[in-house]
Amino acid sequence: MSFTPFDLRLLEEGTDFFSQPRLACLLESLGRTGAERTTVVAQMLRNSCLEDLEEVVRLFERGVIRDAMRRLRLEERERGRDTRPGDR
């Protein structure tokens, strides 16, 4: 399995999700830089069986959905702050 530059960028963005404090130790174990971490994750995926890949996809999906929902809530809050009662 080979990864395109686009795939590698997505992997890098995905590993950035793990920079949250409770997951920082896991991220640090993958490497010191984003490039090292992406390389390790790509290698792990290349050597994974189909069942493991399916599980990874499910986990990333859940993470992406949660992050999208969090961003939407933040945007809604910001819009609510920007809207003044007289502007409606």
VEXTIVEX-968683 format. One line per 3 residues: for each residue x, y, z of N, C-alpha, C, O. Coordinates in Angstrom, 3 decimals. Last residue first. Layout:
% residues N
X:Y:Z:X:Y:Z:X:Y:Z:X:Y:Z  ...
***
This chain:
% residues 88
-31.513:41.673:14.746:-32.350:40.583:14.219:-33.494:41.065:13.438:-34.281:40.262:12.936  -30.070:43.642:15.976:-29.691:43.280:14.618:-30.640:42.267:13.988:-30.562:42.034:12.781  -30.767:43.987:18.621:-31.300:44.949:17.659:-31.015:44.605:16.217:-31.620:45.181:15.313
-29.253:41.899:19.901:-30.730:41.858:19.850:-31.328:42.812:18.816:-32.324:42.461:18.184  -26.461:40.909:17.888:-27.019:41.759:18.926:-28.535:41.747:18.808:-29.055:41.596:17.702  -24.306:38.356:17.249:-25.655:38.847:16.951:-26.184:39.653:18.133:-26.333:39.132:19.238
-21.988:37.371:18.256:-21.892:38.440:17.269:-23.248:39.076:16.966:-23.317:40.206:16.482  -22.812:35.302:19.885:-22.175:36.481:20.507:-22.144:37.664:19.560:-22.258:38.814:19.983  -23.764:33.528:17.974:-24.682:34.054:18.980:-24.128:35.286:19.671:-24.873:36.206:20.006
-21.425:32.913:16.660:-22.466:33.643:15.933:-23.457:34.264:16.897:-23.936:35.377:16.681  -20.173:31.492:18.717:-19.577:32.730:18.224:-20.610:33.563:17.470:-20.660:34.783:17.626  -21.908:29.299:18.938:-21.712:30.200:20.081:-21.164:31.541:19.619:-21.621:32.596:20.060
-21.534:28.194:16.397:-22.863:28.662:16.788:-22.764:29.618:17.969:-23.456:30.635:18.003  -18.826:27.491:16.568:-19.257:28.481:15.580:-20.621:29.053:15.941:-20.846:30.256:15.808  -18.969:25.527:18.583:-18.188:26.746:18.796:-18.611:27.849:17.831:-18.741:29.007:18.226
-20.555:23.617:17.276:-21.039:24.239:18.514:-20.294:25.545:18.788:-20.900:26.545:19.175  -18.818:22.966:15.158:-20.123:23.571:14.878:-20.687:24.263:16.109:-21.233:25.362:16.012  -16.701:21.800:16.582:-16.475:23.031:15.822:-17.788:23.741:15.503:-17.866:24.968:15.567
-18.001:19.541:17.585:-17.424:20.515:18.514:-17.220:21.855:17.799:-17.531:22.912:18.347  -18.589:18.203:15.201:-19.681:18.650:16.068:-19.191:19.720:17.049:-19.897:20.694:17.309  -15.998:17.673:14.315:-16.885:18.508:13.498:-18.037:19.045:14.340:-18.417:20.208:14.208
-15.129:15.960:16.350:-14.461:17.239:16.155:-15.333:18.185:15.342:-15.403:19.376:15.647  -16.869:13.787:15.963:-16.862:14.516:17.229:-16.234:15.890:17.079:-16.744:16.873:17.617  -16.092:13.047:13.358:-17.467:13.471:13.629:-17.530:14.280:14.917:-18.166:15.333:14.964
-13.431:12.319:13.801:-13.735:13.408:12.872:-15.140:13.940:13.126:-15.357:15.152:13.112  -13.761:10.159:15.577:-13.007:11.345:15.965:-13.328:12.543:15.098:-13.481:13.656:15.599  -15.209:8.358:13.987:-15.785:8.863:15.237:-15.078:10.137:15.678:-15.728:11.090:16.107
-13.304:7.958:11.946:-14.623:8.510:11.644:-15.251:9.117:12.892:-15.759:10.238:12.865  -11.232:6.758:13.387:-11.015:8.074:12.789:-12.344:8.741:12.452:-12.502:9.947:12.645  -12.568:4.352:14.062:-12.098:5.261:15.107:-11.864:6.666:14.562:-12.247:7.652:15.191
-13.049:3.243:11.510:-14.171:3.539:12.419:-13.754:4.535:13.501:-14.504:5.458:13.818  -10.400:2.950:10.618:-11.318:3.825:9.894:-12.499:4.198:10.791:-12.902:5.360:10.823  -9.485:1.061:12.468:-8.867:2.388:12.412:-9.802:3.375:11.721:-9.974:4.502:12.184
-11.093:-1.120:11.728:-11.225:-0.538:13.063:-10.629:0.868:13.102:-11.210:1.768:13.708  -10.085:-1.616:9.183:-11.492:-1.253:9.342:-11.737:-0.604:10.699:-12.503:0.354:10.804  -7.474:-2.364:9.845:-7.707:-1.155:9.048:-9.154:-0.681:9.185:-9.411:0.519:9.289
-7.984:-4.753:11.209:-7.380:-3.621:11.923:-7.603:-2.315:11.171:-7.887:-1.283:11.778  -9.002:-6.287:9.104:-9.840:-6.015:10.276:-9.300:-4.820:11.067:-10.068:-3.979:11.535  -6.772:-6.445:7.342:-7.997:-5.765:6.935:-8.866:-5.392:8.136:-9.412:-4.290:8.179
-3.671:-5.823:9.136:-4.626:-6.694:8.442:-5.908:-5.902:8.161:-6.094:-4.808:8.694  -0.926:-3.580:8.556:-2.108:-4.025:9.284:-2.958:-4.967:8.438:-2.960:-4.911:7.208  1.165:-2.327:7.334:1.387:-3.679:7.855:0.193:-4.255:8.601:0.302:-5.316:9.215
0.253:0.202:6.709:0.710:-0.678:5.624:0.813:-2.127:6.083:0.575:-3.047:5.301  -0.170:1.247:9.263:-1.321:0.944:8.412:-0.933:0.010:7.267:-1.705:-0.874:6.897  2.473:1.580:10.127:1.568:0.698:10.867:0.378:0.288:10.003:-0.032:-0.872:10.008
3.332:3.466:8.257:3.952:2.135:8.286:3.056:1.140:9.022:2.901:-0.003:8.592  1.725:5.636:9.023:1.614:5.084:7.667:2.192:3.673:7.618:1.604:2.783:7.003  2.705:6.058:11.620:1.308:5.655:11.430:1.120:5.040:10.046:0.431:4.029:9.909
5.364:6.817:10.997:5.097:5.641:11.834:3.666:5.146:11.626:3.441:3.946:11.472  4.927:9.128:9.453:5.640:7.989:8.881:5.349:6.713:9.663:5.114:5.657:9.076  3.707:10.787:11.343:2.969:10.390:10.141:3.604:9.160:9.507:2.898:8.250:9.072
5.833:11.094:13.144:4.580:10.459:13.583:3.769:9.962:12.400:3.212:8.864:12.432  7.687:12.475:11.579:8.029:11.155:12.131:6.765:10.398:12.523:6.645:9.201:12.263  6.208:14.826:11.085:6.629:13.980:9.965:6.972:12.571:10.453:6.596:11.585:9.819
5.931:15.909:13.639:4.747:15.490:12.896:5.094:14.560:11.746:4.359:13.614:11.463  8.480:14.561:15.836:7.927:15.557:14.918:6.687:15.009:14.231:6.430:13.805:14.241  9.018:12.372:17.462:9.175:13.728:18.002:8.527:14.787:17.130:8.070:15.810:17.639
6.777:9.509:17.736:7.894:10.276:17.191:7.922:11.676:17.751:6.988:12.118:18.421  5.012:7.973:19.151:5.100:7.758:17.709:6.271:8.492:17.074:6.710:8.130:15.982  4.945:8.856:21.724:5.564:7.550:21.492:5.732:7.245:20.005:6.505:6.360:19.636
3.485:11.177:21.549:4.930:11.287:21.725:5.633:9.960:21.461:6.784:9.940:21.025  0.901:10.074:21.428:1.450:10.794:20.287:2.966:10.880:20.368:3.656:10.678:19.369  0.657:9.045:24.002:0.553:8.167:22.837:1.195:8.829:21.631:1.953:8.193:20.898
0.830:11.398:25.500:1.837:10.335:25.677:1.834:9.384:24.486:2.893:8.967:24.017  -1.479:12.849:24.722:-0.150:13.328:24.355:0.917:12.246:24.475:1.819:12.178:23.640  -4.033:12.425:25.453:-3.487:11.516:24.455:-2.049:11.850:24.077:-1.469:11.202:23.206
-4.723:14.418:27.177:-4.908:13.036:27.648:-4.317:12.012:26.677:-4.122:10.854:27.045  -4.155:16.818:25.645:-3.356:16.395:26.807:-3.521:14.936:27.222:-2.539:14.288:27.583  -4.119:16.306:22.112:-4.858:16.683:23.313:-4.130:16.109:24.528:-3.549:15.027:24.445
-2.959:15.270:19.936:-2.137:16.184:20.722:-2.873:16.703:21.948:-2.307:17.459:22.738  -4.499:13.753:18.280:-4.008:13.115:19.490:-3.103:14.012:20.316:-2.531:13.558:21.307  -4.893:15.299:16.061:-6.014:15.131:16.981:-5.538:14.581:18.322:-6.100:14.902:19.369
-2.606:14.886:14.596:-2.700:16.133:15.372:-3.842:16.071:16.384:-3.779:16.706:17.436  -3.171:12.623:13.180:-2.335:12.462:14.374:-2.350:13.729:15.216:-2.130:13.666:16.426  -4.696:13.804:11.139:-5.311:12.859:12.064:-4.494:12.675:13.323:-5.050:12.581:14.417
-2.792:15.277:9.806:-3.882:15.984:10.466:-4.573:15.078:11.478:-4.986:15.530:12.546  -1.279:13.119:8.854:-0.666:14.102:9.747:-1.733:14.875:10.505:-1.601:15.105:11.708  -3.132:11.877:7.197:-2.594:11.155:8.350:-1.983:12.123:9.360:-2.150:11.963:10.569
-3.445:13.914:5.310:-4.582:13.509:6.132:-4.121:12.746:7.372:-4.653:12.945:8.464  -0.874:13.863:4.215:-1.354:15.084:4.879:-2.537:14.762:5.782:-2.627:15.278:6.896  -0.864:11.314:3.102:0.073:11.620:4.190:-0.347:12.876:4.943:-0.197:12.953:6.163
-2.777:11.653:1.093:-2.987:10.681:2.164:-2.105:10.999:3.365:-2.560:10.956:4.508  -1.401:13.569:-0.491:-2.696:13.898:0.120:-2.986:12.964:1.287:-3.394:13.418:2.356  0.794:12.107:-1.386:1.015:13.260:-0.496:-0.277:13.682:0.213:-0.250:14.100:1.370
-0.300:8.645:-1.094:-0.058:9.858:-1.862:0.271:10.994:-0.890:0.046:10.853:0.312  1.074:5.587:-0.128:0.298:6.752:0.243:0.693:7.933:-0.623:1.876:8.184:-0.855  0.663:2.126:-0.935:1.437:3.363:-0.957:0.504:4.528:-0.659:-0.699:4.458:-0.908
0.845:-1.164:0.000:0.000:0.000:0.000:0.895:1.232:0.000:1.782:1.361:0.843
***
